Amino acid sequence: MNKKWKGLHISQLYMGLVTVIGWGLVLSQVLSLSPVEVSFTLVLLIVFLGVCEYYPMPVPKGHTTLTFPIIYMIYVVFGLDLVIITYASIVLAINLSHRRPLRIMLFNPSQLVISFYLAHVFHQIIMETFLTGSLNPILDGLLGFSLMITLFYVLNNAIVDIVLWLRPEPYTFKVWWGKTQGELISFVVSFIYGCLIHILGSQNRGEVDIFSFFFFFSPLVGLSLLSSIISRLKTEKNRIRALFQFSTELNKSIPSRGWEKLTRKLLQELMPFEDCILFVKNEKGIWDHTIIDGKILSHMPINDILLELENISQIQVYDHKKAGKGPLAPLLRASSRSVVYAPLLFEGQSIGCFVVTKGRTKSFTIEDTRSIATIANQLAVFLKTRQLVSEQERRIILEERNRIAHDIHDGIAQTLAGAVMKLDTSYKKLETHPSDAKLLIADSIKKLRESLKDVRDSIYALRPYPTEQLGFHLALEKKIEELKKDPSFSVDIQLQVRGNRGAISPMTEKVMFSVFQESIQNCLKHANASHLHILISYQSDHIVLKMKDNGQGFSLYHAMIKAMNQPHYGILQMNEAAEKIGAALQIDSKPNEGTEITLTVPKLGLEGEIEND
């Protein structure tokens, strides 16, 4: 940390030195400026310069400006002092309109005017020392321009490279090369334009007026303007697409914990950031945190500090020193300069807060804050849905436990009570009526054996379900392998899976496996089938489990009546289980035509993938 702060301190000192020298140079040019007649040509060039600076041209690794040919023209026509003043003023105004931090706002114009001034000085020295009228005017002008533009780009990039190298963040070769590629593109375009200036200027084409300047520089300004607008539209399109994809993938991650990785990946695509923390209030009203990326100073946040998050009802941005860092300042790193608090609101109630930090002041753009707000809204719906799904599963488990307890009370307990009463009666009749006693004992033994079987069934029902240990697919494949190894099993089973497998909630896995098992049992016991085809299809909006055999089939009407009179896991129980997860169960069967059972589970943003079947 000390090394990092030392690097930050040195880089700020260097930027301050460059700023002082640059603005000192501007001030000296203002003091030495001779009266200048304002012409339409100068105004036009200044307007073109402002447009090219405000709308930089996109390059593979960022943006670059195409302003050097315009700067050079002002330099040739109106002199060094005016170009220094104009250049610094335009760049300062552009930085001010972008609300950049003060140190950046003052540094950017300084490093540009210093680069141009030094290029002018070295250009004069080299031209006067080595190239004193040795070439014809055209070649002399082209060589002078080539020297000027090369010196400017080399010096300007050297000043910026020193700043990036002194900063605490690592300045890798990959980053340097990406920046250099953009500058090379700007250099090539500017060099071509500069050469055209000298070639066309050497030809006798009559008086050079404002229209000549306009038509000559219009393609350059148009290229910069159109490419910048197209780039911004493309960036916005990609941002919207990324947010839509995030929403889609987030909904599919409800059964798992992949949402943290998704959130981190999306933020990295949208913007650079330092820390990203999600604070969530649980059902008991206690605040906790999940670090998406980065860190905070305390791993055990003070709940009193976190309670202040409940008062945040709309997005808040703290991006300068006087404003501080907001309510979580004690938990954030000292290097965090800008902080965005985006509340997670659901039906007007705060259920959490999404916090993103950056290492620079005023570094969150309007697009950044909008993206963070959108992510926070998506997370609010996601987390609330996740809570509701968990509550539903807990309620289903509780209902299952109550059912088992009710069955034990009304079934096993009553049977045991009756057996005890009969044994007690038989004990009293053992000497006086031994034959009656034997009958009572025999009947009690029968009841006790039945109760023992029910107890074993109940114990088996309480054991971990196969899908809880293996997951749906592995449990299903293991069951099929076990059946194929059984010598008494003569049914040919074919399993087919379509689409991409996705995460399935535990309750859905259990219901799907239960329907599969019941279908297998029915096929073995009643169908007399020789072939069973099982299809699991992951489609765009639902999952289909389909089982079709070539057995003898049955009458669905008679099967429903029979199911009402039997307490086993039959058609009615299968349908009730399907309803618990919002699925639809369809059974198609006719005598001598086989049976087809189809379970359709709607995804509803909870299951599977987004691939079409």
HELIX and SHEET records of a PDB file:
HELIX    1   1 ASN A    2  LEU A   31  1                                  30    
HELIX    2   2 PHE A   40  TYR A   54  1                                  15    
HELIX    3   3 PHE A   68  PHE A   78  1                                  11    
HELIX    4   4 LEU A   80  SER A   97  1                                  18    
HELIX    5   5 LEU A  102  PHE A  130  1                                  29    
HELIX    6   6 PRO A  137  LEU A  166  1                                  30    
HELIX    7   7 PHE A  173  GLY A  201  1                                  29    
HELIX    8   8 ILE A  210  LYS A  252  1                                  43    
HELIX    9   9 TRP A  259  LEU A  270  1                                  12    
HELIX   10  10 ASN A  303  LEU A  306  1                                   4    
HELIX   11  11 LEU A  307  ASN A  311  5                                   5    
HELIX   12  12 LYS A  321  ALA A  323  5                                   3    
HELIX   13  13 ALA A  329  LEU A  331  5                                   3    
HELIX   14  14 ILE A  366  ASP A  407  1                                  42    
HELIX   15  15 ILE A  408  ILE A  412  3                                   5    
HELIX   16  16 ALA A  413  LYS A  429  1                                  17    
HELIX   17  17 PRO A  434  LEU A  462  1                                  29    
HELIX   18  18 PRO A  466  LEU A  470  1                                   5    
HELIX   19  19 PHE A  472  LYS A  485  1                                  14    
HELIX   20  20 PRO A  506  ASN A  522  1                                  17    
HELIX   21  21 CYS A  523  ALA A  527  3                                   5    
HELIX   22  22 LEU A  556  ASN A  565  1                                  10    
HELIX   23  23 ILE A  571  LYS A  580  1                                  10    
SHEET    1   A 2 MET A  57  VAL A  59  0                                        
SHEET    2   A 2 GLY A  62  THR A  64 -1                                        
SHEET    1   B 5 TRP A 287  ASP A 293  0                                        
SHEET    2   B 5 ASP A 275  LYS A 281 -1                                        
SHEET    3   B 5 GLN A 349  LYS A 358 -1                                        
SHEET    4   B 5 SER A 338  PHE A 346 -1                                        
SHEET    5   B 5 GLN A 316  TYR A 318 -1                                        
SHEET    1   C 5 ASP A 492  ARG A 498  0                                        
SHEET    2   C 5 HIS A 531  TYR A 538  1                                        
SHEET    3   C 5 HIS A 542  ASP A 549 -1                                        
SHEET    4   C 5 THR A 595  PRO A 602 -1                                        
SHEET    5   C 5 ALA A 584  SER A 589 -1                                        
END                                                                             
